[in-house]
Amino acid sequence: MGATLRALRALVLLLGFYLLSLVLLGALAGVDVLVFGWGHGPLTAKVGFVTVLLAIPVVRGMLMLRTPKGEDPPGLPVTDADEPRLWALVRELAAAAGTRAPDRILLTGEVNASVSEEPRLLGLLPGPRRLTLGVPLLIGLTEAQLRSVLAHEYGHFTGGDTRLSALVVRGRVQIGRVIGQFHAKADGKVAADRARQERASAKRVAKGRKAKEIDTTGVGATYRTMARIYTAYGKLYLRASLSTARGQEYAADLTAARIAGRDATASALREIPALSASHDFYLDSYATLGLQARLLPPRGEFFGGFGRLLAAREPEPAKRRAELPEMPVGPYDSHPPIADRVRRIEALPADGRADEARGAALTLLTDPERTLGALEDAVLLDELLACPRAAGWEELLNASMAAGLSATQTPLHRALTAYTGRPATLSALLDVIDDGRLWRLAERLPLSEVAAAAKGRAFREFVRPVLLRSLRTMVLAEFSACSLLSWEFSWTGPATVRLPGGDTGTGDAGPEADLDAALQAAVADHPDTGRLRALLPSAVQNV
């Protein structure tokens, strides 16, 4: 479908919103005329009041004449003087695509690249263009793959997609706004009716009578019915524009293959889902590791550490590249399934460009370390930037684990507090064990019905794993509080603990084995805390 037909369809869909609104306003006016024809009275006034209230959100939605302009996402604007090589590549690819280059480049911390335009007259006249480029793509892609990603985005420019989106976005936003207004009105009605019923119930209780059950069934139903009408049209709107959006993605892929090469385009499409999954894991497990201790990674490493993770865990992304999603993210996702896009590109004839630009895309930046640090300043929240920086990842890990252990409340902590009525400390727990009360304490743990009904040895076998885990945590917290505990940082797997004595916890003998044996003895059928006390700092050894 050509740009003209796509523009016409977008315009028809937008006009359909106004037509639906006019039909609904006409129906409301018809109800008023019909009711007023029967005469005047309280019912007539009430119906007129309701129809006016229902008409207000419809009219407001119709009068939203301007397309909302989205704000820039958090990012770092870079000029030609800042990044001359990146800007040179951007202009080169724009020329190859036969389109105008972006006026701005914004670097972000997302695994994403996109182009946008601020057209005038609903997309009939061009406007300023922006390229948004995620630094994780620069870290994880080769230069050839990045060329493909950028060429794909320019394919949206050449197809007029960014200008036509003004019509589509306007319709989506207006429909969403009207639906939101109706739901807000319904929620307000429910809240007001609930408050009224609660006041009435309070008065009944004050008079010694039984309170009535709060029931808001049916309240706000008229507003929700209107919302459902617009929701149904909204789904039609999304479905009608969906094939166009997905067709635009296929066309942009072909532009990428023409400019950057078939193999680079296919490999970039395979790489991006793997990068996205790896980046999510990196943010959760590494970049934000020190937040509990109010500590940030070294400057530039919040984003820069992602490259270290990718280098250390290369086999994991390789598996994801081979297992591509066969289904779209959602029923209204504008992007076709990645697997389908890859098949289409790999079915193209070979073009002999497999070995082009295989160097890291990050080298396009003049000073990557400086840019990664500046991106942190632009993207991270002020309260995060106020946190001190760790000297290295080892320090970050140790501080994080220490903070976590000091704040941990295991099921055994809570059971011990409930059992003794005092703060849960390791010393208090050892006293309880030595007094022969461990299994009575264990009865206060959260238990399944089967475990709670068990007796004797069966009960002890059910609760022993929970006791072991919680007791180990309490012991490690004690070591940590006495600065006797450290952790071994790794990019390839979970952190391992270094117990007093220098062992990393990976061998069959040494402090780790001694601790395991001591823990087992403390929760045995006939508990003995002697071995555990001998391993602990002197403050805990003494009863």
Salt bridges, closest charged atoms under 4 A:
ASP72 OD2 - ARG104 NH2 2.66
ASP72 OD1 - ARG130 NH1 2.39
ASP80 OD2 - ARG91 NH1 2.80
GLU83 OE2 - ARG370 NH2 3.51
GLU92 OE2 - ARG147 NH2 2.94
ASP103 OD2 - ARG100 NH1 3.51
GLU117 OE2 - ARG100 NH2 3.39
GLU117 OE1 - ARG129 NE 3.55
ASP161 OD1 - ARG6 NH1 2.97
ASP161 OD2 - HIS156 ND1 2.81
ASP187 OD1 - ARG224 NH2 2.88
ASP193 OD1 - ARG196 NH2 2.83
GLU249 OE1 - HIS152 NE2 2.90
GLU249 OE2 - HIS156 NE2 3.32
GLU249 OE1 - HIS335 NE2 3.44
ASP253 OD1 - HIS152 ND1 2.81
ASP253 OD2 - ARG341 NE 2.82
ASP263 OD1 - ARG262 NE 2.97
GLU271 OE1 - ARG321 NE 2.52
GLU301 OE1 - ARG308 NE 2.71
GLU314 OE2 - ARG321 NH1 3.27
GLU316 OE2 - ARG313 NH1 3.40
GLU326 OE2 - ARG343 NH1 3.21
ASP340 OD2 - ARG344 NE 3.39
GLU346 OE2 - ARG270 NE 3.18
ASP355 OD1 - ARG358 NH1 3.25
GLU356 OE2 - ARG353 NE 3.20
GLU376 OE1 - ARG389 NH2 2.82
ASP377 OD2 - ARG299 NH2 2.70
ASP431 OD1 - ARG533 NH2 3.34
ASP434 OD2 - ARG533 NH2 2.89
ASP435 OD2 - ARG437 NH2 3.13
GLU461 OE2 - ARG464 NH2 2.79
GLU512 OE2 - ARG472 NH2 3.15
ASP516 OD1 - ARG472 NH1 3.46
ASP525 OD1 - ARG460 NE 2.98
ASP525 OD1 - ARG464 NH2 2.89
